[in-house]
Amino acid sequence: MNNYVILKGKKDRLSIYLNDEVDFLTIRDSLVEKIIEARNFIGKGQIAIEFTNRKLSELEENVLIDLIKVNSDLNITYVFSESDGEVERIKFVKSVTEEGITKFHRGTLRSGIKLEYDGNIVVIGDVNPGALIRAKGNVIVLGFLNGTVYAGQDGDRDAFVGATHMNPVQLVIGHTVAQPMQNRILDTNKVDRKSGFKIAYLSGKEIRIEDFSTRLLND
């Protein structure tokens, strides 16, 4: 069993140690495994949590929080994060699911598979070429997005698509189609596995794709 994620109970919180030498997808999978294993031990009720040893973006933190909620009976009320070597208490306000009704899909969407939902969709895995996602809300892929994605299917111009590795065959937000992104035959050995989380959104009459950190700074 790996030690990428370690859970420790403290008097006023659940402390979650995160390895800082592996990628986020590995952390994600390990956290789900550990939370499921410890579900009965952790119990249920309101709790504060603390992520340690690894700096998380706001989106990464929210995703991990939602995964804890989905795989446990906990109601997370506060999140503690590290700031300048000291622990700072932060009131947890919003998560991915609070953007609206959200469907979580765990596992790879292979060619020929369609995933449709009247809200947001979060895929905890890869979306292979030939797979199709249609959502009336936002779409988030915590893995390789290599398939076709439609977000904001009712013409919602505020919908967005986010992916850890953004390389879709086709990307549509509202009624706008993005310019083709794939210029070569996909080969997992050639894909840049170090690329950061990217977000696609409508700007005027075109779809723009930016690093998520850049988008936060511009908002």
NUPA-689841 format. One line per 5 residues: number of its first residue (from 1); their letters; for each residue x, z, y of N, C-alpha, C. Coordinates in steps of 0.02 Angstrom, whole numbers, always signed. Layout:
REM residues N
NUM	A	X Z Y X Z Y X Z Y; ...
REM end
This chain:
REM residues 219
1	MNNYV	+42 +0 -60 +0 +0 +0 +44 +0 +62; +26 -42 +111 +67 -47 +171 +52 +11 +219; +98 +21 +266 +89 +72 +316 +86 +42 +386; +58 -18 +390 +51 -50 +455 +3 -11 +500; -46 +22 +469 -94 +64 +505 -98 +131 +469
6	ILKGK	-92 +185 +508 -96 +252 +480 -148 +292 +520; -195 +322 +485 -247 +362 +516 -229 +436 +511; -235 +472 +568 -222 +543 +569 -277 +578 +609; -307 +629 +578 -358 +667 +612 -328 +722 +655; -349 +724 +719 -328 +777 +764 -389 +818 +784
11	KDRLS	-378 +871 +820 -433 +916 +838 -487 +881 +878; -467 +838 +924 -516 +807 +969 -521 +732 +962; -487 +703 +911 -487 +631 +907 -462 +606 +839; -472 +542 +826 -441 +508 +770 -384 +467 +797; -323 +483 +775 -264 +448 +798 -248 +390 +750
16	IYLND	-238 +331 +777 -226 +272 +736 -159 +242 +755; -110 +250 +711 -43 +223 +721 -43 +149 +702; -17 +106 +747 -14 +34 +735 +58 +11 +736; +79 -22 +683 +147 -50 +680 +155 -103 +735; +211 -102 +770 +221 -149 +825 +267 -207 +807
21	EVDFL	+281 -216 +741 +326 -269 +720 +291 -324 +680; +226 -318 +672 +188 -370 +636 +136 -400 +683; +107 -457 +664 +59 -490 +708 -8 -454 +707; -50 -472 +756 -114 -437 +764 -160 -447 +704; -158 -506 +673 -201 -520 +615 -185 -473 +558
26	TIRDS	-121 -457 +549 -101 -410 +497 -127 -340 +513; -121 -321 +577 -148 -256 +599 -223 -252 +587; -258 -306 +605 -331 -310 +597 -350 -299 +524; -319 -336 +478 -337 -331 +408 -320 -262 +379; -263 -235 +400 -242 -170 +375 -289 -115 +400
31	LVEKI	-311 -120 +464 -357 -70 +491 -422 -70 +452; -450 -128 +439 -513 -133 +402 -505 -100 +334; -449 -115 +300 -436 -86 +234 -433 -10 +237; -396 +17 +286 -388 +89 +291 -453 +125 +310; -492 +94 +355 -556 +124 +375 -605 +127 +317
36	IEARN	-608 +73 +277 -653 +72 +219 -632 +125 +168; -566 +130 +156 -541 +179 +109 -557 +251 +131; -554 +262 +197 -563 +330 +223 -634 +344 +247; -681 +299 +233 -748 +306 +261 -781 +373 +244; -779 +392 +182 -810 +455 +161 -773 +515 +190
41	FIGKG	-706 +510 +193 -666 +565 +220 -678 +574 +295; -684 +519 +332 -694 +522 +404 -763 +549 +421; -813 +530 +380 -880 +554 +392 -916 +514 +446; -964 +546 +480 -1003 +512 +531 -1008 +554 +593; -1033 +524 +647 -1042 +560 +709 -1001 +531 +766
46	QIAIE	-1005 +564 +824 -968 +541 +882 -894 +562 +877; -851 +519 +902 -780 +533 +896 -741 +495 +950; -685 +524 +971 -638 +489 +1015 -582 +462 +971; -553 +406 +991 -498 +378 +953 -438 +365 +999; -381 +361 +968 -319 +349 +1005 -276 +298 +967
51	FTNRK	-258 +244 +999 -212 +195 +970 -141 +212 +993; -94 +216 +947 -26 +234 +965 +24 +183 +938; +83 +182 +969 +142 +145 +948 +139 +70 +963; +82 +45 +986 +76 -27 +998 +33 -39 +1060; +57 -82 +1105 +19 -99 +1164 -32 -153 +1146
56	LSELE	-95 -140 +1161 -149 -187 +1146 -178 -216 +1209; -199 -280 +1206 -237 -308 +1261 -307 -279 +1258; -345 -287 +1311 -414 -261 +1313 -455 -292 +1257; -447 -357 +1246 -485 -391 +1194 -465 -366 +1125; -401 -358 +1112 -378 -333 +1047 -405 -263 +1035
61	ENVLI	-403 -221 +1086 -429 -153 +1079 -503 -154 +1063; -541 -196 +1099 -613 -200 +1087 -629 -226 +1017; -590 -274 +994 -601 -301 +926 -589 -247 +874; -535 -209 +881 -521 -156 +833 -575 -102 +834; -600 -87 +893 -653 -37 +898 -716 -61 +863
66	DLIKV	-734 -125 +873 -793 -152 +840 -784 -152 +764; -724 -167 +740 -712 -166 +668 -719 -96 +639; -698 -46 +677 -707 +24 +655 -782 +40 +650; -820 +18 +700 -892 +30 +700 -926 -3 +641; -908 -66 +628 -939 -104 +574 -924 -74 +506
71	NSDLN	-864 -47 +497 -842 -24 +431 -843 +52 +423; -876 +87 +468 -880 +160 +462 -948 +183 +490; -958 +249 +490 -1020 +278 +517 -1005 +314 +583; -952 +292 +617 -931 +327 +678 -963 +296 +741; -975 +338 +789 -996 +316 +855 -940 +334 +904
76	ITYVF	-902 +284 +925 -843 +296 +966 -865 +307 +1039; -845 +364 +1066 -865 +381 +1134 -809 +374 +1185; -748 +386 +1164 -690 +380 +1209 -632 +347 +1174; -590 +316 +1214 -528 +288 +1187 -470 +316 +1228; -418 +338 +1194 -357 +360 +1228 -305 +306 +1221
81	SESDG	-270 +291 +1275 -216 +241 +1271 -154 +269 +1305; -96 +240 +1286 -33 +264 +1313 -17 +228 +1378; +5 +266 +1427 +23 +237 +1492 +85 +272 +1519; +140 +233 +1528 +202 +260 +1555 +225 +321 +1515; +218 +317 +1449 +243 +370 +1407 +197 +430 +1402
86	EVERI	+143 +430 +1439 +95 +485 +1436 +29 +460 +1410; -11 +504 +1381 -76 +484 +1355 -128 +492 +1410; -163 +437 +1422 -214 +435 +1475 -283 +430 +1444; -330 +470 +1466 -396 +468 +1438 -438 +415 +1474; -470 +372 +1434 -510 +318 +1462 -580 +320 +1431
91	KFVKS	-631 +316 +1472 -699 +312 +1446 -710 +242 +1418; -731 +238 +1356 -745 +173 +1326 -812 +148 +1352; -812 +89 +1381 -872 +64 +1414 -904 +6 +1376; -864 -44 +1358 -894 -105 +1331 -855 -131 +1272; -890 -160 +1223 -857 -190 +1165 -883 -261 +1156
96	VTEEG	-856 -295 +1108 -878 -364 +1095 -953 -367 +1082; -979 -320 +1041 -1049 -322 +1022 -1095 -309 +1081; -1072 -276 +1133 -1114 -261 +1190 -1124 -321 +1236; -1092 -377 +1219 -1105 -439 +1254 -1172 -468 +1231; -1202 -440 +1180 -1265 -465 +1151 -1262 -459 +1076
101	ITKFH	-1315 -484 +1043 -1315 -481 +970 -1257 -522 +943; -1223 -494 +894 -1161 -525 +870 -1159 -525 +794; -1139 -582 +766 -1131 -588 +693 -1057 -587 +677; -1036 -544 +632 -967 -542 +609 -962 -577 +541; -914 -622 +536 -901 -656 +472 -829 -641 +452
106	RGTLR	-820 -611 +394 -753 -595 +370 -733 -645 +317; -677 -679 +328 -653 -727 +279 -645 -796 +310; -612 -840 +273 -599 -908 +297 -660 -952 +292; -674 -990 +344 -726 -1042 +342 -692 -1107 +319; -707 -1128 +259 -674 -1187 +232 -713 -1250 +249
111	SGIKL	-683 -1308 +236 -713 -1372 +251 -782 -1378 +220; -831 -1400 +259 -899 -1409 +234 -944 -1349 +247; -916 -1292 +268 -956 -1233 +280 -981 -1232 +353; -1046 -1215 +362 -1075 -1209 +428 -1095 -1137 +440; -1079 -1112 +499 -1098 -1044 +518 -1136 -1048 +584
116	EYDGN	-1200 -1030 +584 -1242 -1036 +643 -1275 -969 +658; -1284 -954 +723 -1315 -890 +742 -1343 -895 +812; -1398 -857 +824 -1431 -858 +889 -1401 -808 +938; -1339 -790 +928 -1304 -744 +973 -1230 -761 +973; -1188 -709 +976 -1116 -719 +973 -1092 -721 +900
121	IVVIG	-1036 -754 +888 -1006 -755 +821 -933 -733 +827; -914 -686 +784 -844 -666 +778 -821 -680 +707; -772 -723 +700 -745 -740 +634 -679 -702 +625; -677 -659 +575 -617 -621 +559 -581 -660 +504; -547 -712 +524 -515 -756 +477 -503 -824 +509
126	DVNPG	-488 -874 +469 -473 -941 +494 -535 -986 +490; -535 -1038 +532 -586 -1090 +530 -551 -1156 +515; -557 -1180 +455 -520 -1239 +433 -551 -1304 +459; -513 -1359 +461 -540 -1424 +479 -599 -1441 +433; -653 -1466 +462 -713 -1482 +423 -764 -1427 +424
131	ALIRA	-746 -1366 +447 -794 -1311 +454 -827 -1316 +522; -888 -1290 +528 -927 -1296 +590 -957 -1229 +610; -950 -1212 +674 -981 -1151 +701 -1027 -1172 +758; -1088 -1146 +758 -1136 -1156 +812 -1162 -1088 +834; -1157 -1072 +898 -1180 -1008 +923 -1215 -1018 +991
136	KGNVI	-1268 -979 +1002 -1300 -981 +1068 -1260 -940 +1118; -1217 -897 +1093 -1175 -856 +1136 -1102 -877 +1132; -1058 -827 +1131 -986 -838 +1129 -961 -844 +1057; -902 -872 +1049 -870 -876 +984 -799 -849 +989; -781 -803 +945 -714 -776 +943 -687 -784 +872
141	VLGFL	-628 -812 +866 -596 -822 +801 -531 -783 +799; -528 -733 +756 -467 -693 +749 -425 -724 +693; -399 -783 +708 -361 -821 +660 -350 -891 +687; -341 -939 +642 -329 -1008 +662 -396 -1045 +670; -408 -1070 +731 -468 -1110 +743 -450 -1184 +739
146	NGTVY	-463 -1214 +681 -446 -1284 +670 -507 -1327 +656; -567 -1297 +658 -628 -1334 +644 -664 -1354 +708; -731 -1360 +703 -773 -1381 +759 -815 -1322 +782; -819 -1312 +848 -855 -1255 +876 -901 -1277 +932; -964 -1252 +928 -1012 -1261 +982 -1031 -1191 +1007
151	AGQDG	-1020 -1177 +1070 -1040 -1113 +1099 -1089 -1126 +1156; -1131 -1075 +1172 -1180 -1084 +1225 -1228 -1141 +1210; -1256 -1142 +1149 -1296 -1198 +1126 -1360 -1211 +1166; -1384 -1161 +1202 -1443 -1171 +1245 -1423 -1193 +1315; -1361 -1217 +1323 -1338 -1239 +1388 -1308 -1184 +1430
156	DRDAF	-1288 -1129 +1398 -1258 -1073 +1434 -1188 -1090 +1458; -1181 -1098 +1523 -1116 -1116 +1552 -1068 -1057 +1555; -1092 -997 +1544 -1049 -938 +1546 -1020 -922 +1477; -1040 -958 +1426 -1014 -945 +1359 -940 -964 +1357; -905 -934 +1309 -834 -949 +1301 -815 -950 +1227
161	VGATH	-756 -979 +1214 -729 -979 +1146 -659 -950 +1150; -644 -902 +1107 -578 -872 +1106 -549 -877 +1035; -484 -886 +1031 -452 -890 +965 -379 -868 +969; -356 -837 +916 -286 -817 +914 -241 -878 +911; -263 -931 +877 -227 -994 +873 -278 -1049 +886
166	MNPVQ	-277 -1079 +944 -329 -1126 +966 -307 -1199 +954; -338 -1231 +905 -322 -1301 +890 -383 -1335 +858; -442 -1333 +891 -503 -1359 +859 -505 -1435 +855; -541 -1460 +805 -554 -1532 +799 -599 -1553 +857; -650 -1512 +871 -695 -1525 +927 -719 -1459 +956
171	LVIGH	-724 -1456 +1021 -744 -1395 +1056 -797 -1413 +1108; -856 -1381 +1103 -911 -1394 +1149 -937 -1328 +1176; -943 -1324 +1242 -973 -1265 +1274 -1031 -1289 +1316; -1091 -1261 +1303 -1150 -1286 +1337 -1162 -1358 +1316; -1162 -1403 +1365 -1169 -1474 +1350 -1105 -1512 +1366
176	TVAQP	-1050 -1476 +1374 -986 -1508 +1392 -939 -1510 +1332; -910 -1568 +1321 -864 -1578 +1265 -792 -1577 +1291; -749 -1538 +1259 -680 -1534 +1281 -642 -1597 +1259; -589 -1612 +1294 -545 -1667 +1275 -514 -1651 +1207; -502 -1703 +1165 -472 -1690 +1099 -407 -1652 +1104
181	MQNRI	-398 -1602 +1060 -339 -1560 +1062 -290 -1575 +1006; -316 -1600 +950 -272 -1609 +892 -240 -1678 +894; -175 -1679 +901 -137 -1742 +906 -98 -1758 +843; -104 -1713 +792 -67 -1726 +731 -106 -1698 +672; -89 -1720 +613 -120 -1694 +553 -101 -1621 +545
186	LDTNK	-151 -1579 +533 -137 -1508 +528 -94 -1491 +467; -44 -1452 +479 -1 -1427 +426 +15 -1355 +442; -8 -1309 +400 +1 -1238 +416 +74 -1219 +423; +119 -1258 +393 +190 -1243 +400 +217 -1263 +468; +178 -1305 +504 +201 -1330 +569 +166 -1296 +627
191	VDRKS	+111 -1259 +612 +73 -1227 +666 +114 -1170 +696; +111 -1165 +761 +146 -1111 +796 +111 -1045 +785; +137 -1004 +741 +105 -940 +724 +118 -886 +776; +158 -902 +827 +172 -852 +878 +130 -863 +941; +85 -912 +940 +45 -926 +999 +0 -866 +1013
196	GFKIA	-13 -854 +1078 -54 -797 +1097 -128 -815 +1098; -169 -764 +1108 -241 -773 +1109 -260 -817 +1169; -299 -868 +1157 -320 -914 +1209 -396 -913 +1216; -419 -928 +1276 -490 -929 +1290 -509 -995 +1323; -564 -1025 +1300 -590 -1088 +1328 -655 -1073 +1365
201	YLSGK	-661 -1099 +1425 -720 -1085 +1466 -734 -1145 +1511; -794 -1148 +1537 -814 -1202 +1581 -792 -1189 +1653; -761 -1238 +1683 -742 -1235 +1753 -763 -1301 +1785; -817 -1299 +1823 -844 -1361 +1851 -874 -1403 +1796; -848 -1463 +1787 -874 -1509 +1737 -827 -1516 +1677
206	EIRIE	-777 -1473 +1673 -729 -1479 +1618 -717 -1411 +1585; -692 -1414 +1525 -674 -1353 +1488 -600 -1340 +1497; -584 -1280 +1519 -515 -1261 +1528 -495 -1212 +1473; -432 -1215 +1454 -406 -1170 +1402 -345 -1135 +1431; -346 -1068 +1430 -291 -1029 +1458 -273 -973 +1411
211	DFSTR	-212 -947 +1419 -194 -885 +1386 -240 -830 +1411; -262 -787 +1366 -310 -735 +1386 -282 -690 +1439; -218 -673 +1435 -186 -629 +1485 -187 -661 +1554; -177 -727 +1556 -178 -763 +1620 -248 -762 +1650; -297 -772 +1607 -367 -771 +1629 -386 -704 +1659
216	LLND	-363 -650 +1629 -377 -583 +1655 -349 -575 +1725; -288 -600 +1736 -256 -592 +1801 -292 -632 +1855; -324 -688 +1834 -357 -730 +1883 -427 -707 +1900; -457 -665 +1858 -525 -641 +1870 -527 -588 +1924
REM end
